[in-house]
Structures are given as C-alpha cells and as structure tokens.
Amino acid sequence: MYYIGKVKIAVDSPKGGVKWSTETYLVQAETVTHAEALIVKDFEGTGIEFDVKSVSSSKICKVIK
C-alpha cells in the first residue's frame, strides 16, 4: 500500500531564525506505523529538525515507472 506522510521541517529563514515548512511524502509500506517508521529512518542523521504530523492511506494503487 501507499501512504501519504506530512512532515513539518525546520528551515533557516533569510532574516534569521527558523521557519517551519510542511512537506508531503509518498511512502510504500505495510501499515501506517511502518510508513511513519520509514519516514523517521529517512530523516535520521540528516541534522534536520522535523516532526511527522500525519500519515494516512493513499488512493494510489500503483506507481508506473
């Protein structure tokens, strides 16, 4: 199955300080919990401050390459 993960990411603003931006990821996983774990694993070691805001099932049934 495919899941949509929404992740809040800290971005340095040009005026100084931190601005939060929300990005959306498509994740292929077995369950919602598995999808969240894959997102967290992808961000590990990047030094980026992030927060997984939500993970929900997607209506996407297939990705054609």
PDBQT receptor file of N, H, CA, C and O in Angstrom, charges set to zero:
ATOM      1  N   MET A   1       0.828  -1.185   0.000  1.00  0.00    +0.000 N 
ATOM      2  CA  MET A   1       0.000   0.000   0.000  1.00  0.00    +0.000 C 
ATOM      3  C   MET A   1       0.873   1.250   0.000  1.00  0.00    +0.000 C 
ATOM      4  O   MET A   1       2.052   1.220   0.354  1.00  0.00    +0.000 OA
ATOM      5  N   TYR A   2       0.254   2.333  -0.407  1.00  0.00    +0.000 N 
ATOM      6  H   TYR A   2      -0.704   2.358  -0.695  1.00  0.00    +0.000 HD
ATOM      7  CA  TYR A   2       0.933   3.620  -0.390  1.00  0.00    +0.000 C 
ATOM      8  C   TYR A   2       0.283   4.517   0.656  1.00  0.00    +0.000 C 
ATOM      9  O   TYR A   2      -0.934   4.507   0.841  1.00  0.00    +0.000 OA
ATOM     10  N   TYR A   3       1.118   5.287   1.330  1.00  0.00    +0.000 N 
ATOM     11  H   TYR A   3       2.107   5.295   1.180  1.00  0.00    +0.000 HD
ATOM     12  CA  TYR A   3       0.663   6.197   2.373  1.00  0.00    +0.000 C 
ATOM     13  C   TYR A   3       1.193   7.593   2.096  1.00  0.00    +0.000 C 
ATOM     14  O   TYR A   3       2.261   7.757   1.507  1.00  0.00    +0.000 OA
ATOM     15  N   ILE A   4       0.445   8.588   2.521  1.00  0.00    +0.000 N 
ATOM     16  H   ILE A   4      -0.423   8.455   2.999  1.00  0.00    +0.000 HD
ATOM     17  CA  ILE A   4       0.852   9.986   2.410  1.00  0.00    +0.000 C 
ATOM     18  C   ILE A   4       1.320  10.437   3.788  1.00  0.00    +0.000 C 
ATOM     19  O   ILE A   4       0.567  10.386   4.760  1.00  0.00    +0.000 OA
ATOM     20  N   GLY A   5       2.568  10.876   3.858  1.00  0.00    +0.000 N 
ATOM     21  H   GLY A   5       3.179  10.918   3.068  1.00  0.00    +0.000 HD
ATOM     22  CA  GLY A   5       3.120  11.372   5.112  1.00  0.00    +0.000 C 
ATOM     23  C   GLY A   5       3.340  12.867   5.033  1.00  0.00    +0.000 C 
ATOM     24  O   GLY A   5       3.967  13.356   4.093  1.00  0.00    +0.000 OA
ATOM     25  N   LYS A   6       2.834  13.596   6.007  1.00  0.00    +0.000 N 
ATOM     26  H   LYS A   6       2.325  13.200   6.771  1.00  0.00    +0.000 HD
ATOM     27  CA  LYS A   6       3.050  15.042   6.084  1.00  0.00    +0.000 C 
ATOM     28  C   LYS A   6       4.061  15.302   7.193  1.00  0.00    +0.000 C 
ATOM     29  O   LYS A   6       3.868  14.905   8.342  1.00  0.00    +0.000 OA
ATOM     30  N   VAL A   7       5.145  15.979   6.818  1.00  0.00    +0.000 N 
ATOM     31  H   VAL A   7       5.302  16.301   5.885  1.00  0.00    +0.000 HD
ATOM     32  CA  VAL A   7       6.259  16.201   7.728  1.00  0.00    +0.000 C 
ATOM     33  C   VAL A   7       6.537  17.695   7.832  1.00  0.00    +0.000 C 
ATOM     34  O   VAL A   7       6.681  18.386   6.823  1.00  0.00    +0.000 OA
ATOM     35  N   LYS A   8       6.610  18.176   9.056  1.00  0.00    +0.000 N 
ATOM     36  H   LYS A   8       6.493  17.615   9.875  1.00  0.00    +0.000 HD
ATOM     37  CA  LYS A   8       6.942  19.572   9.333  1.00  0.00    +0.000 C 
ATOM     38  C   LYS A   8       8.459  19.643   9.496  1.00  0.00    +0.000 C 
ATOM     39  O   LYS A   8       9.042  18.920  10.304  1.00  0.00    +0.000 OA
ATOM     40  N   ILE A   9       9.099  20.540   8.704  1.00  0.00    +0.000 N 
ATOM     41  H   ILE A   9       8.625  21.127   8.048  1.00  0.00    +0.000 HD
ATOM     42  CA  ILE A   9      10.559  20.621   8.672  1.00  0.00    +0.000 C 
ATOM     43  C   ILE A   9      11.012  22.036   9.029  1.00  0.00    +0.000 C 
ATOM     44  O   ILE A   9      10.445  23.021   8.557  1.00  0.00    +0.000 OA
ATOM     45  N   ALA A  10      12.041  22.116   9.867  1.00  0.00    +0.000 N 
ATOM     46  H   ALA A  10      12.501  21.315  10.250  1.00  0.00    +0.000 HD
ATOM     47  CA  ALA A  10      12.614  23.411  10.251  1.00  0.00    +0.000 C 
ATOM     48  C   ALA A  10      13.556  23.879   9.145  1.00  0.00    +0.000 C 
ATOM     49  O   ALA A  10      14.452  23.151   8.718  1.00  0.00    +0.000 OA
ATOM     50  N   VAL A  11      13.328  25.118   8.690  1.00  0.00    +0.000 N 
ATOM     51  H   VAL A  11      12.600  25.709   9.037  1.00  0.00    +0.000 HD
ATOM     52  CA  VAL A  11      14.153  25.712   7.632  1.00  0.00    +0.000 C 
ATOM     53  C   VAL A  11      14.665  27.050   8.137  1.00  0.00    +0.000 C 
ATOM     54  O   VAL A  11      13.905  27.836   8.704  1.00  0.00    +0.000 OA
ATOM     55  N   ASP A  12      15.955  27.311   7.933  1.00  0.00    +0.000 N 
ATOM     56  H   ASP A  12      16.572  26.673   7.473  1.00  0.00    +0.000 HD
ATOM     57  CA  ASP A  12      16.518  28.606   8.323  1.00  0.00    +0.000 C 
ATOM     58  C   ASP A  12      15.942  29.692   7.416  1.00  0.00    +0.000 C 
ATOM     59  O   ASP A  12      15.974  29.570   6.192  1.00  0.00    +0.000 OA
ATOM     60  N   SER A  13      15.417  30.754   8.026  1.00  0.00    +0.000 N 
ATOM     61  H   SER A  13      15.391  30.853   9.021  1.00  0.00    +0.000 HD
ATOM     62  CA  SER A  13      14.861  31.844   7.227  1.00  0.00    +0.000 C 
ATOM     63  C   SER A  13      15.965  32.840   6.892  1.00  0.00    +0.000 C 
ATOM     64  O   SER A  13      16.940  32.962   7.634  1.00  0.00    +0.000 OA
ATOM     65  N   PRO A  14      15.815  33.554   5.775  1.00  0.00    +0.000 N 
ATOM     66  CA  PRO A  14      16.838  34.528   5.372  1.00  0.00    +0.000 C 
ATOM     67  C   PRO A  14      17.021  35.658   6.396  1.00  0.00    +0.000 C 
ATOM     68  O   PRO A  14      18.096  36.253   6.474  1.00  0.00    +0.000 OA
ATOM     69  N   LYS A  15      15.987  35.949   7.171  1.00  0.00    +0.000 N 
ATOM     70  H   LYS A  15      15.114  35.465   7.108  1.00  0.00    +0.000 HD
ATOM     71  CA  LYS A  15      16.060  37.024   8.170  1.00  0.00    +0.000 C 
ATOM     72  C   LYS A  15      16.595  36.526   9.502  1.00  0.00    +0.000 C 
ATOM     73  O   LYS A  15      16.658  37.279  10.473  1.00  0.00    +0.000 OA
ATOM     74  N   GLY A  16      16.972  35.277   9.545  1.00  0.00    +0.000 N 
ATOM     75  H   GLY A  16      16.920  34.665   8.755  1.00  0.00    +0.000 HD
ATOM     76  CA  GLY A  16      17.420  34.680  10.794  1.00  0.00    +0.000 C 
ATOM     77  C   GLY A  16      16.263  33.970  11.463  1.00  0.00    +0.000 C 
ATOM     78  O   GLY A  16      15.100  34.258  11.179  1.00  0.00    +0.000 OA
ATOM     79  N   GLY A  17      16.571  33.067  12.327  1.00  0.00    +0.000 N 
ATOM     80  H   GLY A  17      17.515  32.833  12.557  1.00  0.00    +0.000 HD
ATOM     81  CA  GLY A  17      15.523  32.307  12.990  1.00  0.00    +0.000 C 
ATOM     82  C   GLY A  17      15.141  31.071  12.192  1.00  0.00    +0.000 C 
ATOM     83  O   GLY A  17      15.806  30.708  11.221  1.00  0.00    +0.000 OA
ATOM     84  N   VAL A  18      14.070  30.440  12.613  1.00  0.00    +0.000 N 
ATOM     85  H   VAL A  18      13.530  30.734  13.401  1.00  0.00    +0.000 HD
ATOM     86  CA  VAL A  18      13.634  29.195  11.990  1.00  0.00    +0.000 C 
ATOM     87  C   VAL A  18      12.210  29.351  11.492  1.00  0.00    +0.000 C 
ATOM     88  O   VAL A  18      11.348  29.885  12.190  1.00  0.00    +0.000 OA
ATOM     89  N   LYS A  19      11.973  28.882  10.287  1.00  0.00    +0.000 N 
ATOM     90  H   LYS A  19      12.673  28.448   9.719  1.00  0.00    +0.000 HD
ATOM     91  CA  LYS A  19      10.639  28.863   9.719  1.00  0.00    +0.000 C 
ATOM     92  C   LYS A  19      10.261  27.395   9.518  1.00  0.00    +0.000 C 
ATOM     93  O   LYS A  19      11.103  26.590   9.120  1.00  0.00    +0.000 OA
ATOM     94  N   TRP A  20       9.015  27.044   9.787  1.00  0.00    +0.000 N 
ATOM     95  H   TRP A  20       8.331  27.698  10.111  1.00  0.00    +0.000 HD
ATOM     96  CA  TRP A  20       8.568  25.662   9.621  1.00  0.00    +0.000 C 
ATOM     97  C   TRP A  20       7.848  25.512   8.295  1.00  0.00    +0.000 C 
ATOM     98  O   TRP A  20       6.989  26.322   7.944  1.00  0.00    +0.000 OA
ATOM     99  N   SER A  21       8.204  24.474   7.565  1.00  0.00    +0.000 N 
ATOM    100  H   SER A  21       8.901  23.817   7.849  1.00  0.00    +0.000 HD
ATOM    101  CA  SER A  21       7.612  24.185   6.268  1.00  0.00    +0.000 C 
ATOM    102  C   SER A  21       7.047  22.769   6.299  1.00  0.00    +0.000 C 
ATOM    103  O   SER A  21       7.658  21.873   6.882  1.00  0.00    +0.000 OA
ATOM    104  N   THR A  22       5.890  22.558   5.679  1.00  0.00    +0.000 N 
ATOM    105  H   THR A  22       5.394  23.286   5.206  1.00  0.00    +0.000 HD
ATOM    106  CA  THR A  22       5.304  21.224   5.631  1.00  0.00    +0.000 C 
ATOM    107  C   THR A  22       5.533  20.613   4.255  1.00  0.00    +0.000 C 
ATOM    108  O   THR A  22       5.227  21.222   3.230  1.00  0.00    +0.000 OA
ATOM    109  N   GLU A  23       6.076  19.402   4.252  1.00  0.00    +0.000 N 
ATOM    110  H   GLU A  23       6.324  18.907   5.085  1.00  0.00    +0.000 HD
ATOM    111  CA  GLU A  23       6.321  18.675   3.011  1.00  0.00    +0.000 C 
ATOM    112  C   GLU A  23       5.517  17.378   3.031  1.00  0.00    +0.000 C 
ATOM    113  O   GLU A  23       5.228  16.829   4.094  1.00  0.00    +0.000 OA
ATOM    114  N   THR A  24       5.160  16.898   1.840  1.00  0.00    +0.000 N 
ATOM    115  H   THR A  24       5.395  17.343   0.977  1.00  0.00    +0.000 HD
ATOM    116  CA  THR A  24       4.356  15.691   1.704  1.00  0.00    +0.000 C 
ATOM    117  C   THR A  24       5.176  14.612   1.021  1.00  0.00    +0.000 C 
ATOM    118  O   THR A  24       5.847  14.868   0.021  1.00  0.00    +0.000 OA
ATOM    119  N   TYR A  25       5.119  13.401   1.566  1.00  0.00    +0.000 N 
ATOM    120  H   TYR A  25       4.574  13.193   2.378  1.00  0.00    +0.000 HD
ATOM    121  CA  TYR A  25       5.881  12.277   1.040  1.00  0.00    +0.000 C 
ATOM    122  C   TYR A  25       4.956  11.107   0.728  1.00  0.00    +0.000 C 
ATOM    123  O   TYR A  25       3.998  10.851   1.458  1.00  0.00    +0.000 OA
ATOM    124  N   LEU A  26       5.243  10.406  -0.348  1.00  0.00    +0.000 N 
ATOM    125  H   LEU A  26       6.021  10.613  -0.941  1.00  0.00    +0.000 HD
ATOM    126  CA  LEU A  26       4.542   9.171  -0.687  1.00  0.00    +0.000 C 
ATOM    127  C   LEU A  26       5.420   8.026  -0.214  1.00  0.00    +0.000 C 
ATOM    128  O   LEU A  26       6.595   7.947  -0.571  1.00  0.00    +0.000 OA
ATOM    129  N   VAL A  27       4.849   7.141   0.590  1.00  0.00    +0.000 N 
ATOM    130  H   VAL A  27       3.894   7.206   0.881  1.00  0.00    +0.000 HD
ATOM    131  CA  VAL A  27       5.620   6.061   1.204  1.00  0.00    +0.000 C 
ATOM    132  C   VAL A  27       4.959   4.722   0.890  1.00  0.00    +0.000 C 
ATOM    133  O   VAL A  27       3.752   4.560   1.070  1.00  0.00    +0.000 OA
ATOM    134  N   GLN A  28       5.755   3.769   0.421  1.00  0.00    +0.000 N 
ATOM    135  H   GLN A  28       6.735   3.900   0.274  1.00  0.00    +0.000 HD
ATOM    136  CA  GLN A  28       5.248   2.413   0.221  1.00  0.00    +0.000 C 
ATOM    137  C   GLN A  28       5.566   1.621   1.477  1.00  0.00    +0.000 C 
ATOM    138  O   GLN A  28       6.732   1.458   1.838  1.00  0.00    +0.000 OA
ATOM    139  N   ALA A  29       4.516   1.123   2.151  1.00  0.00    +0.000 N 
ATOM    140  H   ALA A  29       3.569   1.256   1.858  1.00  0.00    +0.000 HD
ATOM    141  CA  ALA A  29       4.697   0.427   3.428  1.00  0.00    +0.000 C 
ATOM    142  C   ALA A  29       3.557  -0.554   3.650  1.00  0.00    +0.000 C 
ATOM    143  O   ALA A  29       2.572  -0.576   2.913  1.00  0.00    +0.000 OA
ATOM    144  N   GLU A  30       3.722  -1.361   4.685  1.00  0.00    +0.000 N 
ATOM    145  H   GLU A  30       4.523  -1.344   5.283  1.00  0.00    +0.000 HD
ATOM    146  CA  GLU A  30       2.710  -2.359   5.031  1.00  0.00    +0.000 C 
ATOM    147  C   GLU A  30       1.577  -1.775   5.878  1.00  0.00    +0.000 C 
ATOM    148  O   GLU A  30       0.415  -2.146   5.714  1.00  0.00    +0.000 OA
ATOM    149  N   THR A  31       1.930  -0.853   6.791  1.00  0.00    +0.000 N 
ATOM    150  H   THR A  31       2.874  -0.552   6.925  1.00  0.00    +0.000 HD
ATOM    151  CA  THR A  31       0.947  -0.252   7.695  1.00  0.00    +0.000 C 
ATOM    152  C   THR A  31       1.286   1.221   7.897  1.00  0.00    +0.000 C 
ATOM    153  O   THR A  31       2.339   1.694   7.468  1.00  0.00    +0.000 OA
ATOM    154  N   VAL A  32       0.385   1.934   8.551  1.00  0.00    +0.000 N 
ATOM    155  H   VAL A  32      -0.470   1.551   8.900  1.00  0.00    +0.000 HD
ATOM    156  CA  VAL A  32       0.626   3.340   8.879  1.00  0.00    +0.000 C 
ATOM    157  C   VAL A  32       1.856   3.467   9.770  1.00  0.00    +0.000 C 
ATOM    158  O   VAL A  32       2.690   4.349   9.568  1.00  0.00    +0.000 OA
ATOM    159  N   THR A  33       1.962   2.585  10.752  1.00  0.00    +0.000 N 
ATOM    160  H   THR A  33       1.284   1.868  10.917  1.00  0.00    +0.000 HD
ATOM    161  CA  THR A  33       3.108   2.601  11.667  1.00  0.00    +0.000 C 
ATOM    162  C   THR A  33       4.412   2.353  10.921  1.00  0.00    +0.000 C 
ATOM    163  O   THR A  33       5.422   3.001  11.195  1.00  0.00    +0.000 OA
ATOM    164  N   HIS A  34       4.389   1.425   9.987  1.00  0.00    +0.000 N 
ATOM    165  H   HIS A  34       3.568   0.898   9.764  1.00  0.00    +0.000 HD
ATOM    166  CA  HIS A  34       5.568   1.119   9.174  1.00  0.00    +0.000 C 
ATOM    167  C   HIS A  34       5.946   2.334   8.322  1.00  0.00    +0.000 C 
ATOM    168  O   HIS A  34       7.127   2.653   8.182  1.00  0.00    +0.000 OA
ATOM    169  N   ALA A  35       4.944   3.007   7.754  1.00  0.00    +0.000 N 
ATOM    170  H   ALA A  35       3.985   2.747   7.868  1.00  0.00    +0.000 HD
ATOM    171  CA  ALA A  35       5.198   4.197   6.936  1.00  0.00    +0.000 C 
ATOM    172  C   ALA A  35       5.850   5.298   7.773  1.00  0.00    +0.000 C 
ATOM    173  O   ALA A  35       6.798   5.943   7.324  1.00  0.00    +0.000 OA
ATOM    174  N   GLU A  36       5.345   5.511   8.986  1.00  0.00    +0.000 N 
ATOM    175  H   GLU A  36       4.575   4.987   9.350  1.00  0.00    +0.000 HD
ATOM    176  CA  GLU A  36       5.939   6.525   9.861  1.00  0.00    +0.000 C 
ATOM    177  C   GLU A  36       7.379   6.163  10.216  1.00  0.00    +0.000 C 
ATOM    178  O   GLU A  36       8.249   7.034  10.238  1.00  0.00    +0.000 OA
ATOM    179  N   ALA A  37       7.633   4.905  10.489  1.00  0.00    +0.000 N 
ATOM    180  H   ALA A  37       6.927   4.197  10.471  1.00  0.00    +0.000 HD
ATOM    181  CA  ALA A  37       8.990   4.450  10.815  1.00  0.00    +0.000 C 
ATOM    182  C   ALA A  37       9.933   4.671   9.632  1.00  0.00    +0.000 C 
ATOM    183  O   ALA A  37      11.089   5.043   9.833  1.00  0.00    +0.000 OA
ATOM    184  N   LEU A  38       9.463   4.448   8.409  1.00  0.00    +0.000 N 
ATOM    185  H   LEU A  38       8.524   4.146   8.246  1.00  0.00    +0.000 HD
ATOM    186  CA  LEU A  38      10.294   4.663   7.225  1.00  0.00    +0.000 C 
ATOM    187  C   LEU A  38      10.621   6.145   7.042  1.00  0.00    +0.000 C 
ATOM    188  O   LEU A  38      11.732   6.493   6.642  1.00  0.00    +0.000 OA
ATOM    189  N   ILE A  39       9.661   7.007   7.332  1.00  0.00    +0.000 N 
ATOM    190  H   ILE A  39       8.759   6.724   7.657  1.00  0.00    +0.000 HD
ATOM    191  CA  ILE A  39       9.913   8.453   7.236  1.00  0.00    +0.000 C 
ATOM    192  C   ILE A  39      10.966   8.871   8.255  1.00  0.00    +0.000 C 
ATOM    193  O   ILE A  39      11.909   9.588   7.918  1.00  0.00    +0.000 OA
ATOM    194  N   VAL A  40      10.809   8.429   9.491  1.00  0.00    +0.000 N 
ATOM    195  H   VAL A  40      10.043   7.847   9.764  1.00  0.00    +0.000 HD
ATOM    196  CA  VAL A  40      11.773   8.765  10.542  1.00  0.00    +0.000 C 
ATOM    197  C   VAL A  40      13.155   8.251  10.169  1.00  0.00    +0.000 C 
ATOM    198  O   VAL A  40      14.145   8.962  10.344  1.00  0.00    +0.000 OA
ATOM    199  N   LYS A  41      13.239   7.030   9.658  1.00  0.00    +0.000 N 
ATOM    200  H   LYS A  41      12.435   6.453   9.515  1.00  0.00    +0.000 HD
ATOM    201  CA  LYS A  41      14.523   6.445   9.263  1.00  0.00    +0.000 C 
ATOM    202  C   LYS A  41      15.173   7.262   8.149  1.00  0.00    +0.000 C 
ATOM    203  O   LYS A  41      16.392   7.435   8.134  1.00  0.00    +0.000 OA
ATOM    204  N   ASP A  42      14.356   7.768   7.212  1.00  0.00    +0.000 N 
ATOM    205  H   ASP A  42      13.365   7.627   7.225  1.00  0.00    +0.000 HD
ATOM    206  CA  ASP A  42      14.877   8.563   6.102  1.00  0.00    +0.000 C 
ATOM    207  C   ASP A  42      15.510   9.867   6.590  1.00  0.00    +0.000 C 
ATOM    208  O   ASP A  42      16.479  10.343   5.999  1.00  0.00    +0.000 OA
ATOM    209  N   PHE A  43      14.970  10.443   7.661  1.00  0.00    +0.000 N 
ATOM    210  H   PHE A  43      14.183  10.056   8.141  1.00  0.00    +0.000 HD
ATOM    211  CA  PHE A  43      15.494  11.710   8.187  1.00  0.00    +0.000 C 
ATOM    212  C   PHE A  43      16.641  11.531   9.177  1.00  0.00    +0.000 C 
ATOM    213  O   PHE A  43      17.344  12.496   9.474  1.00  0.00    +0.000 OA
ATOM    214  N   GLU A  44      16.846  10.319   9.695  1.00  0.00    +0.000 N 
ATOM    215  H   GLU A  44      16.274   9.535   9.453  1.00  0.00    +0.000 HD
ATOM    216  CA  GLU A  44      17.910  10.088  10.673  1.00  0.00    +0.000 C 
ATOM    217  C   GLU A  44      19.269  10.467  10.095  1.00  0.00    +0.000 C 
ATOM    218  O   GLU A  44      19.587  10.144   8.951  1.00  0.00    +0.000 OA
ATOM    219  N   GLY A  45      20.051  11.147  10.897  1.00  0.00    +0.000 N 
ATOM    220  H   GLY A  45      19.792  11.410  11.827  1.00  0.00    +0.000 HD
ATOM    221  CA  GLY A  45      21.408  11.501  10.504  1.00  0.00    +0.000 C 
ATOM    222  C   GLY A  45      21.505  12.692   9.573  1.00  0.00    +0.000 C 
ATOM    223  O   GLY A  45      22.609  13.052   9.165  1.00  0.00    +0.000 OA
ATOM    224  N   THR A  46      20.371  13.328   9.216  1.00  0.00    +0.000 N 
ATOM    225  H   THR A  46      19.474  13.035   9.547  1.00  0.00    +0.000 HD
ATOM    226  CA  THR A  46      20.420  14.468   8.306  1.00  0.00    +0.000 C 
ATOM    227  C   THR A  46      20.699  15.781   9.025  1.00  0.00    +0.000 C 
ATOM    228  O   THR A  46      21.133  16.754   8.408  1.00  0.00    +0.000 OA
ATOM    229  N   GLY A  47      20.448  15.806  10.337  1.00  0.00    +0.000 N 
ATOM    230  H   GLY A  47      20.095  15.015  10.838  1.00  0.00    +0.000 HD
ATOM    231  CA  GLY A  47      20.625  17.042  11.095  1.00  0.00    +0.000 C 
ATOM    232  C   GLY A  47      19.460  18.001  10.923  1.00  0.00    +0.000 C 
ATOM    233  O   GLY A  47      19.510  19.127  11.417  1.00  0.00    +0.000 OA
ATOM    234  N   ILE A  48      18.418  17.573  10.234  1.00  0.00    +0.000 N 
ATOM    235  H   ILE A  48      18.378  16.658   9.832  1.00  0.00    +0.000 HD
ATOM    236  CA  ILE A  48      17.240  18.406  10.015  1.00  0.00    +0.000 C 
ATOM    237  C   ILE A  48      16.248  18.165  11.154  1.00  0.00    +0.000 C 
ATOM    238  O   ILE A  48      15.935  17.023  11.489  1.00  0.00    +0.000 OA
ATOM    239  N   GLU A  49      15.763  19.253  11.739  1.00  0.00    +0.000 N 
ATOM    240  H   GLU A  49      16.017  20.181  11.467  1.00  0.00    +0.000 HD
ATOM    241  CA  GLU A  49      14.741  19.130  12.771  1.00  0.00    +0.000 C 
ATOM    242  C   GLU A  49      13.402  18.905  12.068  1.00  0.00    +0.000 C 
ATOM    243  O   GLU A  49      13.027  19.676  11.185  1.00  0.00    +0.000 OA
ATOM    244  N   PHE A  50      12.681  17.851  12.459  1.00  0.00    +0.000 N 
ATOM    245  H   PHE A  50      12.986  17.225  13.177  1.00  0.00    +0.000 HD
ATOM    246  CA  PHE A  50      11.430  17.509  11.782  1.00  0.00    +0.000 C 
ATOM    247  C   PHE A  50      10.429  16.923  12.761  1.00  0.00    +0.000 C 
ATOM    248  O   PHE A  50      10.775  16.514  13.869  1.00  0.00    +0.000 OA
ATOM    249  N   ASP A  51       9.175  16.894  12.317  1.00  0.00    +0.000 N 
ATOM    250  H   ASP A  51       8.895  17.226  11.416  1.00  0.00    +0.000 HD
ATOM    251  CA  ASP A  51       8.097  16.303  13.105  1.00  0.00    +0.000 C 
ATOM    252  C   ASP A  51       7.097  15.683  12.127  1.00  0.00    +0.000 C 
ATOM    253  O   ASP A  51       6.558  16.379  11.267  1.00  0.00    +0.000 OA
ATOM    254  N   VAL A  52       6.852  14.387  12.256  1.00  0.00    +0.000 N 
ATOM    255  H   VAL A  52       7.290  13.822  12.955  1.00  0.00    +0.000 HD
ATOM    256  CA  VAL A  52       5.868  13.720  11.409  1.00  0.00    +0.000 C 
ATOM    257  C   VAL A  52       4.494  14.123  11.935  1.00  0.00    +0.000 C 
ATOM    258  O   VAL A  52       4.106  13.729  13.035  1.00  0.00    +0.000 OA
ATOM    259  N   LYS A  53       3.760  14.907  11.149  1.00  0.00    +0.000 N 
ATOM    260  H   LYS A  53       4.075  15.227  10.255  1.00  0.00    +0.000 HD
ATOM    261  CA  LYS A  53       2.465  15.426  11.584  1.00  0.00    +0.000 C 
ATOM    262  C   LYS A  53       1.336  14.432  11.350  1.00  0.00    +0.000 C 
ATOM    263  O   LYS A  53       0.432  14.313  12.177  1.00  0.00    +0.000 OA
ATOM    264  N   SER A  54       1.384  13.709  10.215  1.00  0.00    +0.000 N 
ATOM    265  H   SER A  54       2.118  13.806   9.543  1.00  0.00    +0.000 HD
ATOM    266  CA  SER A  54       0.314  12.749   9.948  1.00  0.00    +0.000 C 
ATOM    267  C   SER A  54       0.762  11.738   8.900  1.00  0.00    +0.000 C 
ATOM    268  O   SER A  54       1.634  12.007   8.074  1.00  0.00    +0.000 OA
ATOM    269  N   VAL A  55       0.140  10.572   8.961  1.00  0.00    +0.000 N 
ATOM    270  H   VAL A  55      -0.569  10.353   9.632  1.00  0.00    +0.000 HD
ATOM    271  CA  VAL A  55       0.321   9.540   7.940  1.00  0.00    +0.000 C 
ATOM    272  C   VAL A  55      -1.065   8.975   7.677  1.00  0.00    +0.000 C 
ATOM    273  O   VAL A  55      -1.770   8.572   8.602  1.00  0.00    +0.000 OA
ATOM    274  N   SER A  56      -1.448   8.951   6.405  1.00  0.00    +0.000 N 
ATOM    275  H   SER A  56      -0.876   9.278   5.654  1.00  0.00    +0.000 HD
ATOM    276  CA  SER A  56      -2.763   8.429   6.062  1.00  0.00    +0.000 C 
ATOM    277  C   SER A  56      -2.671   7.575   4.804  1.00  0.00    +0.000 C 
ATOM    278  O   SER A  56      -1.745   7.721   4.007  1.00  0.00    +0.000 OA
ATOM    279  N   SER A  57      -3.632   6.691   4.638  1.00  0.00    +0.000 N 
ATOM    280  H   SER A  57      -4.385   6.572   5.286  1.00  0.00    +0.000 HD
ATOM    281  CA  SER A  57      -3.611   5.823   3.458  1.00  0.00    +0.000 C 
ATOM    282  C   SER A  57      -3.885   6.658   2.214  1.00  0.00    +0.000 C 
ATOM    283  O   SER A  57      -4.566   7.681   2.269  1.00  0.00    +0.000 OA
ATOM    284  N   SER A  58      -3.345   6.204   1.106  1.00  0.00    +0.000 N 
ATOM    285  H   SER A  58      -2.792   5.372   1.062  1.00  0.00    +0.000 HD
ATOM    286  CA  SER A  58      -3.479   6.893  -0.164  1.00  0.00    +0.000 C 
ATOM    287  C   SER A  58      -4.379   6.084  -1.090  1.00  0.00    +0.000 C 
ATOM    288  O   SER A  58      -4.473   4.864  -0.958  1.00  0.00    +0.000 OA
ATOM    289  N   LYS A  59      -5.028   6.749  -2.008  1.00  0.00    +0.000 N 
ATOM    290  H   LYS A  59      -4.951   7.740  -2.115  1.00  0.00    +0.000 HD
ATOM    291  CA  LYS A  59      -5.840   6.054  -3.002  1.00  0.00    +0.000 C 
ATOM    292  C   LYS A  59      -5.000   5.608  -4.196  1.00  0.00    +0.000 C 
ATOM    293  O   LYS A  59      -5.515   4.985  -5.124  1.00  0.00    +0.000 OA
ATOM    294  N   ILE A  60      -3.723   5.924  -4.171  1.00  0.00    +0.000 N 
ATOM    295  H   ILE A  60      -3.305   6.431  -3.417  1.00  0.00    +0.000 HD
ATOM    296  CA  ILE A  60      -2.820   5.495  -5.242  1.00  0.00    +0.000 C 
ATOM    297  C   ILE A  60      -2.670   3.982  -5.160  1.00  0.00    +0.000 C 
ATOM    298  O   ILE A  60      -2.326   3.448  -4.105  1.00  0.00    +0.000 OA
ATOM    299  N   CYS A  61      -2.922   3.298  -6.253  1.00  0.00    +0.000 N 
ATOM    300  H   CYS A  61      -3.202   3.732  -7.109  1.00  0.00    +0.000 HD
ATOM    301  CA  CYS A  61      -2.845   1.842  -6.225  1.00  0.00    +0.000 C 
ATOM    302  C   CYS A  61      -1.574   1.325  -6.896  1.00  0.00    +0.000 C 
ATOM    303  O   CYS A  61      -1.174   0.185  -6.661  1.00  0.00    +0.000 OA
ATOM    304  N   LYS A  62      -0.928   2.157  -7.736  1.00  0.00    +0.000 N 
ATOM    305  H   LYS A  62      -1.253   3.083  -7.927  1.00  0.00    +0.000 HD
ATOM    306  CA  LYS A  62       0.254   1.684  -8.444  1.00  0.00    +0.000 C 
ATOM    307  C   LYS A  62       1.053   2.876  -8.949  1.00  0.00    +0.000 C 
ATOM    308  O   LYS A  62       0.490   3.880  -9.386  1.00  0.00    +0.000 OA
ATOM    309  N   VAL A  63       2.371   2.749  -8.880  1.00  0.00    +0.000 N 
ATOM    310  H   VAL A  63       2.828   1.934  -8.525  1.00  0.00    +0.000 HD
ATOM    311  CA  VAL A  63       3.266   3.759  -9.451  1.00  0.00    +0.000 C 
ATOM    312  C   VAL A  63       3.888   3.138 -10.690  1.00  0.00    +0.000 C 
ATOM    313  O   VAL A  63       4.544   2.099 -10.606  1.00  0.00    +0.000 OA
ATOM    314  N   ILE A  64       3.689   3.757 -11.815  1.00  0.00    +0.000 N 
ATOM    315  H   ILE A  64       3.157   4.601 -11.883  1.00  0.00    +0.000 HD
ATOM    316  CA  ILE A  64       4.221   3.243 -13.078  1.00  0.00    +0.000 C 
ATOM    317  C   ILE A  64       5.492   4.022 -13.394  1.00  0.00    +0.000 C 
ATOM    318  O   ILE A  64       5.483   5.252 -13.452  1.00  0.00    +0.000 OA
ATOM    319  N   LYS A  65       6.565   3.303 -13.593  1.00  0.00    +0.000 N 
ATOM    320  H   LYS A  65       6.573   2.304 -13.546  1.00  0.00    +0.000 HD
ATOM    321  CA  LYS A  65       7.852   3.944 -13.871  1.00  0.00    +0.000 C 
ATOM    322  C   LYS A  65       8.160   3.912 -15.345  1.00  0.00    +0.000 C 
ATOM    323  O   LYS A  65       9.204   4.407 -15.769  1.00  0.00    +0.000 OA
TER     324      LYS A  65
